[in-house]
Amino acid sequence: MVSRRGFLAGGAAAAASGAVGIAAGASVAGIATEGNQETFAADREVDFYGQHQSGIELEIQAVTNMVALDLKDSMTKADMLRWMRLLTDDIARLARGEPVLADPAPELAIGASRFTAYVGFGPSLFAKLGLESQQPEGFADLPAFSVDQLEERYSGGDVLIHIAADDPVVLAHGTRGLVRDSMPFASVRWVQPGFAHSPGMIPAGLTHRNLMGQVDGTANPELGSDDFDSVVWINDGPQWIRGGTLLVLRRIAMQLDTWDQLGTPSKEEVIGRKLSNGAPLTGVNETDVPDLGARHPNGLLVIPEFAHIRRAAPQETTERIFRRPFSYDNGMNERGSMDVGLLWTAYQRDISKQYLPIQRRLEKLDLLNEWTVPVGSAVFAIPGGVQGSGLLAEALFS
């Protein structure tokens, strides 16, 4: 009988840098063009093997499930290795559009559809397993912020499995397999589903537009650039985290009932950007937006001090982060009020130096706080990728 590790070794020839195996531009929903040929969504694969885990440095997928789990009381480092062996093989197979071993529903493996899943660990895992010395620099639970109204059902967790794809059936099947193989080791703490644009809805490179109409992540480092590497990927510290990153997840509820009462100019003043294209208000002529206040003497608008992008802008070069948020929609009540918001994610090398200074400014003075409320919060350390016949986080638990 061939072991799971044997299957992984067989797939190691496909190891690469974690680049997306798709064409640069998607022209029709679900279809990408590569040369003169069409590639359907089912055939679009993202390499699992490489220096980094997949699902971070790529154009955002259409649907996602974020699953947090808590370890069973009896768990040891040896148990963690067995779990990581299962997840390594499962994710590698699903990324190729294949069923996992002993899959009870293999007919649902209908294609890759840019399936990705990565695994991360919360501060509580290091405490439970006596691995505090292995925590990366700048990694710890976030402090309390005055704007928070956090709920336990959306916060914390020992382990995160973040799953995403361009097809909801592929996502559901993959989530089902990964969670099923995790049940001997942990229990589900929470699941948070989200979504972004379907393939082909926006040009390649354009960032996600959230349900307030705002374009998110316009100041992100470019995918595949040296700038991205310097902002996101860790290259020192414990061996297991090299090639990895640190994640901040914030579930941010949006108050759309009152937000929708504002006119477009007022919304743009709160955000500090044009809603049409995400461009900063600086440089917009006052005749185009006549009811905004602060202006340069030459008649061009100044981004207000309270505007979101002004508060979120880095004041030091070390404060930059990579944002990759998904929207969520939990339906509406009998009055028509919608429970919607963002699964806001930020990736960086050091949370204490990159995310925290930004969040402290937003906490003190950000007019957008009138329409947004953080209701969930968690941080996770994301190990480096899998190469050759290795396992996820093998160096941490060996």
Beta strands, then each sheet from edge to edge (+ up, - down):
strand 1: 20-21
strand 2: 26-28
strand 3: 31-34
strand 4: 37-40
strand 5: 45-46
strand 6: 63-71
strand 7: 116-121
strand 8: 159-165
strand 9: 186-195
strand 10: 245-254
strand 11: 322-323
strand 12: 326-332
strand 13: 338-348
strand 14: 372-382
sheet 1: 1+ 5-
sheet 2: 2+ 3- 4+
sheet 3: 7+ 8- 6+ 9-
sheet 4: 11+ 13- 10+ 14-
sheet 5: 11+ 13- 12+
end
